[in-house]
Amino acid sequence: MKTKLMNILIAVQAVAGLVMIGAVKIWAPVCGKMLELVSGKEVPMKCHWAGQAAIVVGILITVTAVMGLLAKQDYKKFAVVNAVAAVLLFMVFTGLIGVCASEEMRCQITAVWGKGIAAVTLATSLALLLGGKEGQIPD
């Protein structure tokens, strides 16, 4: 049985996913610069792809959290999915794809948002998973 606190933690995950999407799209967008290849062709820099991956993971976190809110029982499986998504989001910005090496690039700010959201999502997922037996987390 879910308690009010559990519903709040799941709602925090849903908001975190939306914040990740907003960060990439609105207040902390990744670089818009293009990388010129030797052939003269221009391609997006890796931070572009990190931003795209972060949007996908943000959508996954939000949808999974909403499903967890709607679930009467078995909400813990959604917490497991979001814990994995949080680790994936952190890895997107730290090495799986990464961002520009220059500290002056604005994608560095996007990475900070992504890592923070990953930490919040992972912490809430672990609280849901390790909070004791069913119904033992107080309201």
Buried (B, 14 or more C-beta within 10 A) or exposed (E): EBBEBBBEBBBBBBBBBBBBBBBBBEEBBBBEBEEEEEEEEEEBBBBBBBBBBBBBBBBBBBBBBBBBBEBEEEBBBBBEBBBBBBBBBBBBBBEEBBBBEEEEBBBBBBBBBBBBBBBBBBBBBBBBEEBEEEEEBEE
